[in-house]
Amino acid sequence: MRVGPGSRLPLGETLQAALGPATVVRRQSSSPRSRVWLVEFGGAPAIVKQITGGSDAGERYARERTALRLARRVRPYVVPDVLGADPDARVLVLEYLTASTRRPAGAWMTDFATALARLHTATGPSDTGALPTWTAPGEADARSFTDLARGLDVPVPAGLARCLADLARRLDPAAGHALLHGDPCPDNAMPTSDGIRFVDLEQAALGRGLTELAYLRMGFPTCWCATSVPAPVLEEAEAAYRSTWRSITGTDPPGDLADACAGWLIRGDTLVERAHRLAVVAAFGADHPELASVAEVSSDLRDRLLARWADIRPLPAAEGNPSATGDHSPAAAGGQAPVPQRPNRSVARKGCRPAGVRTSMVIQRGPATMTPM
């Protein structure tokens, strides 16, 4: 047994009475807003997670607990079981998941998309109000995108403002009832012998499923391991998502994937990732006239970025799990399997970018300037 600083478990009398005495195996790597331990109850492993940090800790705990309950409707399971909970201490005792490497590395994207579709279809209209509604990009995001273009002297078409307003209306999350993970990054998606299971649902919400399917095209926009997905792998994964959704619901997922991608573009704030997203949205222009102005500005803006900052390189390509490539392998979320350590999430969320590439852009009065992140 290894017990060190921070290993004192926040297990109250009720949980101890229900689960028995716990033995701490080790404190696990986690985000600064949670504490996680690998423990044993009578020799059986489990994960103890306590939500901490910030005035929203109670809300994040409630979101995760509710999302786990709703997601357990799905078979095969796509989340771990909740073995016990203490709302007052914001503690969850979770099933221990063992990572599996049985599937070929190249199958990860398809497995991820399949599990994501299952997660999304766990809820429907009758679950309205069970979780907060996903926050779609709004006026401030549209203004930021337009200011970025103007700051780099990219012509802004007269129809751009209307195009962005229409996009925001089409992205209205109230029209969707999918169970969104909120942060479906590769290190929150653990491959097990029964398929991928998702962890860390503190930001779960209800909305349109395509919002998160777009992660594959848009370089995993909220994740530290930003990558691009080769076209054949992407097509297979997106087809798997749609066929899984259809097999469960009998319908196609609502909304438009092009709109979902454009939504992630206008709310982005880092340069390397945004250069990738600009190319994705620019490519939609020919087949999606409703996005014509956004696509036009995206194409021009990407050309301007690449001409002005030659050290911007493409996102690394990943056919398998993006978090397991290069030197950026993360620990399984919650530390549930003995895999390499991930960077501190408070820093790593800014993306797996090539060394030496500055990535944040600040538009000021006058020339656009770069600031390190």
Stockholm file with secondary structure:
# STOCKHOLM 1.0

chainA/1-373         MRVGPGSRLPLGETLQAALGPATVVRRQSSSPRSRVWLVEFGGAPAIVKQITGGSDAGERYARERTALRLARRVRPYVVPDVLGADPDARVLVLEYLTASTRRPAGAWMTDFATALARLHTATGPSDTGALPTWTAPGEADARSFTDLARGLDVPVPAGLARCLADLARRLDPAAGHALLHGDPCPDNAMPTSDGIRFVDLEQAALGRGLTELAYLRMGFPTCWCATSVPAPVLEEAEAAYRSTWRSITGTDPPGDLADACAGWLIRGDTLVERAHRLAVVAAFGADHPELASVAEVSSDLRDRLLARWADIRPLPAAEGNPSATGDHSPAAAGGQAPVPQRPNRSVARKGCRPAGVRTSMVIQRGPATMTPM
#=GR chainA/1-373 SS CCCCTTCCCCCCHHHHHHHCCEEEEEEECCCTTEEEEEEEETTEEEEEEEECSSTTHHHHHHHHHHHHHHHTTSSSCCSCCEEEEETTTTEEEEECCCCCCCSCGGGHHHHHHHHHHHHHTTCCGGGTTSSCBCCCCCHHHHHHHHHHHHHTTCCCCTTHHHHHHHHHHHTCGGGCCEEECSCCCGGGEEEETTEEEECCCTTCEEECTHHHHTTTTTTCTTSSSCCBCCHHHHHHHHHHHHHHHHHHHSSCCSSCHHHHHHHHHHTCCBHHHHHHHHHHHHHHTTTCGGGHHHHHHHHHHHHHHHHHCTTCCCCCBCSSCGGGSTTCCCCCGGGCSCCCCCCCHHHHTTCCCCTTCCCEEECCSSSCEEECC
#=GC SS_cons         CCCCTTCCCCCCHHHHHHHCCEEEEEEECCCTTEEEEEEEETTEEEEEEEECSSTTHHHHHHHHHHHHHHHTTSSSCCSCCEEEEETTTTEEEEECCCCCCCSCGGGHHHHHHHHHHHHHTTCCGGGTTSSCBCCCCCHHHHHHHHHHHHHTTCCCCTTHHHHHHHHHHHTCGGGCCEEECSCCCGGGEEEETTEEEECCCTTCEEECTHHHHTTTTTTCTTSSSCCBCCHHHHHHHHHHHHHHHHHHHSSCCSSCHHHHHHHHHHTCCBHHHHHHHHHHHHHHTTTCGGGHHHHHHHHHHHHHHHHHCTTCCCCCBCSSCGGGSTTCCCCCGGGCSCCCCCCCHHHHTTCCCCTTCCCEEECCSSSCEEECC
//
